[in-house]
Structure formats: structure tokens, C-alpha cells
Amino acid sequence: MTHDVAAPGGRHARPRYSRLLRWLAPVVIVGWLVATGAALIYIPPLAPIGSRNVIGSTISRSSPAIKAQILDAKRFAFPLGAQEVVVQHRSQGLSAGAQLNTLRRAIDLDRHALPGLRGIGGAVPVANDSGVVSGLRGRANTALTFLLYPPRVNFARATVLAEEYGHRYLGKPADGLVGVTGAYAAETAQNRALSSSLSLVEWLAVGILLLVVGLTFRSVVAPLLALVASAVAYEVSERLLSLATIHLGVTVPAELDPIIVVLLLGLMTDYTVFYLTAFRRHLAAGGGRAVAAPLAFSEVTPIVFVAGFTVAAGVALIELAHLHLFRSLAAGLTITVSVTVLVAVTFLPAALGLLGRFVLWPKKGSPEGGRGRLRMQRIAANRWIGSVLVLVAVAALVWVSLPIGRLSLGVNLIADLSSSSQTHRAMQAAGKGFAPGVVAPSEVLVSGPGTNDAVKLSRLQSLLGRQPGVAGVVGPADKVSGMPAGVFVSSIGPSARYLVVFKSDPFGSAAIEDLDRLEGSMHRLLATSGISGATVRYAGDTAISAEVAHPARSDLVTVALAVIIVDFLLLALFLRSLIAPLVLVGASVLVVAASLGLVMRLFPSTATVTGFTFYVPFAAEVLLLSFGADYNLFLTGEIWRSARERKFREAIAHGGAVASRGINVAGATLGLTFAVLIVVPLSSFVELGVAMLAGLLIDTFIVRFFVVPGVLSVLGSRAGWPGHRIKVSPRSSQPTEVPRGGADGGDGSRRPA
């Protein structure tokens, strides 16, 4: 590569950058280290993971499900919405003594007669041989104790109380205690899983950074430089996030912590690789530190800055989402990416200017040996061979993408946990005795004329029990012993309520679809039962899960379109073209579709039974689109620079060969870093890690290496339309660049380096 393209300011650019690096390098490095120390001393860290929950950060009090719960509390003296369930199950059956003990202990809880457990507001025991749930009656092998809590008790404390109650009073072998399950228990278990695995995620991600950078540059110092820069970016961004939560009301969900770690380390590794690759190349060309460092700075910094801004803009656009949790992700990810880019474009060049060749010790600056890579790129840039490669690759990726048409989403609080976890095992045990939905029944609240007619209410209950996906119903037609009067029919206003137990996981996509069907049929059911003019509301965890999954699905489209538009505009400005950005953005969309389709093929049970946890496809989509724009800039920047001195197809081969080494290393490193998420014992993180690894490998080794060069080769100079930056004269073998002013001069001449 010639040096003139790396020095946009003209012949005096290199000395100017050299002087700036020489004088500012110590100031920049010391400044960042002092800033990091000050942040550690004066700014408190983020709140621990255990104090941040999942579903509570996704739903506002104005949601229909929450409004239904509030109305339910006003109309009925006795609440039915339990946050946790203590599950007892023995396949050979629970003895009469065990069932009697369960009943007595629940009565003691209701009377607040058990020491140390006054935080539990009430308890409702149910055995599966009692026939309480219409349509669900079996032999006495399962007993459930639904626990109710006052609002002042948070989910972590509630789970501790429930576990203490179970082990202290239902823990004998004959009692068949399995454990505690439900929304509160699941959120507590998820936070415990995140807390216990976060350190391992950090160590593995750091290990990948050190290993990849060290092996790529055969250096001991280079990976340490990347590590120090990452540590600075992490500590500063983490403390800024803490300030944002304190003063700006920003929430940082617990699920974001591992993602922030791998995102920051992956990005910093990417940018380190690009700076060091350029620095080593200029050293190998015969330049010393005074030449190579400024050239690497002037060549890479604009692209890193624009690419980083593109990633930051992509994650910032999450703010357009309807779901509150997604908007929370926007603030945390934007701060992380912005700080990482700022550290990268200042700290890394300063370190190169200060350390010089020592940064590559002991290997020094040796040539890169890219002949094989150049041959591959020439094959991809061949018009006919490239066309065949593009068709084969695109056809394969489209086939892999086909399952995304059936993508379904759920909250999956319990299914997300390991099958060996107590919460998961307890739900499975409850499902054996009743149905999985019994751990969090849905409440149907009917208000208006006719809701005090026992015959009509009983008819409606029978109709509800026959709906698809419904396992059983508890309502006004049932006479439950021990229940106070007015449990199902309000004495305050014309209202009645039913508890509907679904056959599937109440937090999964199947239950959400069953509830949707029930809502769609409700007008007909009311008319058939003779209750006309009534208003129906839905409460419970399935209704809340639906209010998370439905906007998450629409946000997938809304935010993706916004990111695509922003990426296209930035590429159009960067390349002064409309055709090439269309190709590049289309390639990024294909990468996202292929990665999600591949994950659906690799996890068929998740895809067909519970659906994917709502934030997995969303996070993968936004990050892959943003990283795709990142690599687009590096690839096309090299091709466009090379096209100043070569025919366009030769420029594709040459520029692609130069860029692909750094892109391949960076993409593989970023993919491996995200793959570290699979050590988190939550299925959503395993799926996200696989999606990111697959997407980044597809992007860097197939799409950017073969597909994009092949399409650009077919398009030829038309790829630059309408800017005509690349214009090949029919009589000349060398392309010329139509002057645009600025760096190349307005007189059509080329300024020397």
C-alpha cells in the first residue's frame, strides 16, 4: 500500500502526526491511567447483580396485565396471584400424614405462627388428588403450596423465605420436597447463575484476547497492550454506567453484565489488531517508528472512529424499542462502545508512538506473507468464478436462514435455567402431578353485567376448560374447602375471576400463543355463556410474558430497519456511493438471518417448545448488524484506496487481501469472545453465544471474504455509482479517480506523501 492514502492531510501529514504522537503519547497514557484511578476511587461501582432482576425491568405499571392485577386487588379481598410455589412430589405417592403436614403448615403460615417467616403473607396448599383444578386430578403424589408476599418483599428475599420454609417444615423424606419454583425463584436462580459465572466469563475472555493477539503478532507485549487498554475502557465505562444509574435513572439489567464484558474485550481486540496490523506493515515496508506509528494512526484512526461510531449508533438505536428492557440495553451498550472507541483511538496510537518496535517484541515487524490470501481474493474477484461462488454461498445461507420464519419468543424464566437446577426440577415435578402451567396460573377477570349469575359463570368456566392448550380451570363453579367466601365472585362490584392452568410452561411461547387464542375466542365464549357486555382482563405471569414477547417481536423489525438505514447512510457518505452500500448492508442482513436460522436448527426443542428468550435474537441482530458495518468500513476502505492505483477488480483482490487478514483475525476473536457466554448456565446465553460465534464466522470468512468481493466484481465500476469515485478508462489499464477535492487536490493531481 502506498503511503499517500494513509496521510489524508498531504505531504506534511506524516511529520505533523509524528510530532503529535511524540509529544502527546505520554500525556494521553498518563491521563487515561489517572482517569481510571480517579473513577475507581471516587465513583461507586454498579449495584451487584443480585439486586437487579429481569422481568421487573421490562413491564411498567401502565401495562394491561398490571392494571388487571391492581383491579383484582381492589375487587377481591383474597389474592390469587402467587409469586412462588413450594413443590412436593413422590412418584410412589404422598402419604396422608405428609399431606396433612402440608395443610397444617400452610395454616400456620396464614396465621403468622411460624418464627422467622413473617415476611410470607399467606399460603394456599393444593394436592393433585383434591380435584381443585377442574380436569386435573390424579393419585396423591404431588402437593403444591402457593406463597403470597406483600409488596415490600423483593424477589431475592422472598426466595430465601420460601426455601427456608420448605427445608424447615417440609423437608422430611416422606414429604417429598423437590424445591421452590415460580417467577421469583427463577429470577433469583438466574441472578445466582450470572453472579457465579461472571468471573469465569471475564477470565476466559481475557485469555482469548491474550492468546489471539499474542499468536497473531508473535509478541508478548502486544497482548499486554490490548489488555491494559481493555482494563482502562472497562473500569471507566463501568463507573460511568454507575453514574448513569444514580443520576439519570438508567437501569442496567443483570443480563447485560456478561455481554458488556465480552463486547468490550472483543471490540478492543478488534481495534488493537487493526492498529498493530497497519503498524507492522509499515515497519516491514522500511519505515521506523517515526514513520510507521503516524501512518498507522492516520490510516486506521478515521476508520476505527467511523466504525466505532457506527457500532455505537447501532446499539443506541435500541432506544427506539417499545420494550423498557431493550431501552435499558441501549444506554449500557452505547456507553460501553463509546468509551471503548475513545480509548482505542487515543490510548493505542499513543502506545504505538511511545513503544515503537518494542510493541511487537520479540518478533518485530516482519512481512505478512499474504500471497495465498491474495490468490484467493483474485479468484473471488474473477467475474465468472466469483459469480458462481456468490450464488453457491448465498443459496446456502438462504437455506440456513429459512427457519426464522417460524421464530417464536418467550420470557422463559424457568426454561432458561439448567435442567438440574432446583427451580427447573420443581416445575417439572409440578407438571407431572398437574400440568407445567400450574406453577403460574393465568387469571381471567370478567367484569360487568351477568357476572353475578352462577349458572352463566359455571357455563363460561366449562367453556374455558375446553379451549386449546388449557389443562384446567378453577373458578366460581368450584367449591374449594378452606377458601373464604368471595374468592371467585366479588362482593364489591360485578366481577368474577378464573384461574386458568395451561398445559405448557407459563413463561414460554406456547403458553403465550394459547393465551392469545383464548383472548381471540373470548367474545364468542361470553356470548355462548350468556354473559353479554362484560369486560375481560388478563393477569398473571403468562399475560406479563405476552406483554414482553409481543413488543419484542415488533422491536426486532423496528430497530433492525433503523440500524440498516443508519448503516446505509454512513456507508454512503464514507464511500460516496449508493450501490456498494446496498450490497454491503444486504450482506449484513443475510449474515443475521443465517446466524438466527442456524441457531434454530441447532436448538430445535427451544425453537418449537418454549421459543427463544426474547432478548436473544434482538441482541444478536443489533450486534451483528453493527459489527457487519464495522467490517464493511475496513474492507471497502482498503478496496477504495487500492482502486486509486489499480483496475477495479484487481483493487478488489488487493484491497480484500490486505483487509481480510485483520478482518478474519478480528472477527474470529470477537466470535470466540462471545462464545465465552456459553459458560453461563442459562440457555439464553448459550444460544446468544452460538448465534454471535456463527454470525461472525459467517461474516468474516464467507460473506466479507467471498460474497462481497464477488458481487463488487460483477458490478465493476458501477459499484461506485453515483459518486464515480472509480472510473476505468476504456483505453487505459489503470483506473483514475475523479477528483473530489480535499485530500487529493482539486486540480486532478495526486499529492505526494
Residue, then its C-alpha position, 0 to 999 in steps of 0.5 A: m500500500t502506498h503511503d499517500v492514502a494513509a496521510p489524508g492531510g498531504r505531504h506534511a501529514r506524516p511529520r505533523y502526526s509524528r510530532l503529535l504522537r511524540w509529544l502527546a503519547p505520554v500525556v494521553i497514557v498518563g491521563w487515561l491511567v489517572a482517569t481510571g484511578a480517579a473513577l475507581i476511587y471516587i465513583p461507586p461501582l454498579a449495584p451487584i447483580g443480585s439486586r437487579n432482576v429481569i422481568g421487573s425491568t421490562i413491564s411498567r405499571s401502565s401495562p394491561a396485565i398490571k392494571a388487571q392485577i391492581l383491579d383484582a386487588k381492589r375487587f377481591a379481598f383474597p389474592l390469587g396471584a402467587q409469586e412462588v410455589v413450594v413443590q412436593h412430589r413422590s412418584q410412589g405417592l404422598s402419604a396422608g400424614a405428609q399431606l396433612n403436614t402440608l395443610r397444617r403448615a400452610i395454616d400456620l403460615d396464614r396465621h403468622a405462627l411460624p418464627g422467622l417467616r413473617g415476611i410470607g403473607g399467606a399460603v394456599p396448599v393444593a394436592n393433585d388428588s383434591g380435584v381443585v383444578s377442574g380436569l386435573r386430578g390424579r393419585a396423591n403424589t404431588a402437593l403444591t403450596f402457593l406463597l403470597y408476599p406483600p409488596r415490600v418483599n423483593f424477589a431475592r428475599a422472598t426466595v430465601l423465605a420460601e426455601e427456608y420454609g420448605h427445608r424447615y417444615l417440609g423437608k422430611p423424606a416422606d414429604g417429598l420436597v423437590g424445591v421452590t419454583g415460580a417467577y421469583a425463584a427463577e429470577t433469583a436462580q438466574n441472578r445466582a447463575l450470572s453472579s457465579s459465572l461472571s468471573l469465569v466469563e471475564w477470565l476466559a475472555v481475557g485469555i482469548l484476547l491474550l492468546v489471539v493477539g499474542l499468536t497473531f503478532r508473535s509478541v508478548v507485549a502486544p497482548l499486554l497492550a490490548l489488555v491494559a487498554s481493555a482494563v482502562a475502557y472497562e473500569v471507566s465505562e463501568r463507573l460511568l454506567s454507575l453514574a448513569t444509574i444514580h443520576l439519570g435513572v438508567t437501569v442496567p439489567a443483570e443480563l447485560d453484565p456478561i455481554i458488556v464484558v465480552l463486547l468490550l474485550g472483543l471490540m478492543t481486540d478488534y481495534t488493537v489488531f487493526y492498529l498493530t496490523a497497519f503498524r507492522r506493515h509499515l515497519a516491514a515496508g522500511g519505515g521506523r517508528a517515526v514513520a510507521a506509528p503516524l501512518a498507522f494512526s492516520e490510516v486506521t484512526p478515521i476508520v476505527f472512529v467511523a466504525g466505532f461510531t457506527v457500532a455505537a449508533g447501532v446499539a443506541l438505536i435500541e432506544l427506539a424499542h417499545l420494550h423498557l428492557f431493550r431501552s435499558l440495553a441501549a444506554g449500557l451498550t452505547i456507553t460501553v462502545s463509546v468509551t471503548v472507541l475513545v480509548a482505542v483511538t487515543f490510548l493505542p496510537a499513543a502506545l504505538g508512538l511511545l513503544g515503537r518496535f518494542v510493541l511487537w517484541p520479540k518478533k518485530g515487524s516482519p512481512e505478512g506473507g499474504r500471497g495465498r490470501l491474495r490468490m484467493q481474493r483474485i479468484a473471488a474477484n474473477r467475474w465468472i468464478g466469483s459469480v458462481l461462488v456468490l450464488v453457491a454461498v448465498a443459496a446456502l445461507v438462504w437455506v440456513s436462514l429459512p427457519i426464522g420464519r417460524l421464530s417464536l419468543g418467550v420470557n422463559l424464566i424457568a426454561d432458561l435455567s439448567s435442567s438440574s437446577q432446583t427451580h427447573r426440577a420443581m416445575q417439572a415435578a409440578g407438571k407431572g402431578f398437574a400440568p407445567g402451567v400450574v406453577a403460574p396460573s393465568e387469571v381471567l377477570v370478567s367484569g360487568p353485567g351477568t357476572n353475578d349469575a352462577v349458572k352463566l359463570s359455571r357455563l363460561q368456566s366449562l367453556l374455558g376448560r375446553q379451549p386449546g392448550v388449557a389443562g384446567v380451570v378453577g373458578p366460581a363453579d368450584k367449591v374449594s374447602g378452606m377458601p373464604a367466601g368471595v374468592f371467585v365472585s366479588s362482593i364489591g362490584p360485578s366481577a368474577r375471576y378464573l384461574v386458568v392452568f395451561k398445559s405448557d410452561p407459563f413463561g414460554s411461547a406456547a403458553i403465550e400463543d394459547l393465551d392469545r387464542l383464548e383472548g381471540s375466542m373470548h367474545r364468542l365464549l361470553a356470548t355462548s355463556g350468556i354473559s353479554g357486555a362484560t369486560v375481560r382482563y388478563a393477569g398473571d405471569t403468562a399475560i406479563s410474558a405476552e406483554v414482553a414477547h409481543p413488543a419484542r417481536s415488533d422491536l426486532v423489525t423496528v430497530a433492525l430497519a433503523v440500524i440498516i438505514v443508519d448503516f446505509l447512510l454512513l456507508a454512503l457518505f464514507l464511500r460516496s456511493l449508493i450501490a456498494p452500500l446496498v450490497l454491503v448492508g444486504a450482506s449484513v442482513l443475510v449474515v443475521a438471518a443465517s446466524l438466527g436460522l442456524v441457531m434454530r436448527l441447532f436448538p430445535s426443542t427451544a425453537t418449537v417448545t418454549g421459543f427463544t428468550f426474547y432478548v436473544p435474537f434482538a441482541a444478536e441482530v443489533l450486534l451483528l448488524s453493527f459489527g457487519a458495518d464495522y467490517n464493511l468500513f475496513l474492507t471497502g476502505e482498503i478496496w477504495r484506496s487500492a482502486r486509486e492505483r489499480k483496475f477495479r477488480e484487481a483493487i478488489a483482490h488487493g484491497g480484500a487481501v490486505a483487509s481480510r487478514g485483520i478482518n478474519v483475525a478480528g472477527a474470529t476473536l470477537g466470535l470466540t469472545f462471545a462464545v465465552l457466554i456459553v459458560v453461563p448456565l442459562s440457555s439464553f446465553v448459550e444460544l446468544g453465544v452460538a448465534m454471535l460465534a456463527g454470525l461472525l464466522i459467517d461474516t468474516f470468512i464467507v460473506r466479507f471474504f467471498v460474497v462481497p468481493g464477488v458481487l463488487s466484481v460483477l458490478g465493476s465500476r458501477a459499484g461506485w455509482p453515483g459518486h464515480r469515485i472509480k472510473v476505468s478508462p476504456r483505453s487505459s489499464q489503470p483506473t483514475e479517480v475523479p477528483r473530489g477535492g480535499a485530500d487529493g487536490g482539486d486540480g486532478s493531481r495526486r499529492p505526494a506523501 
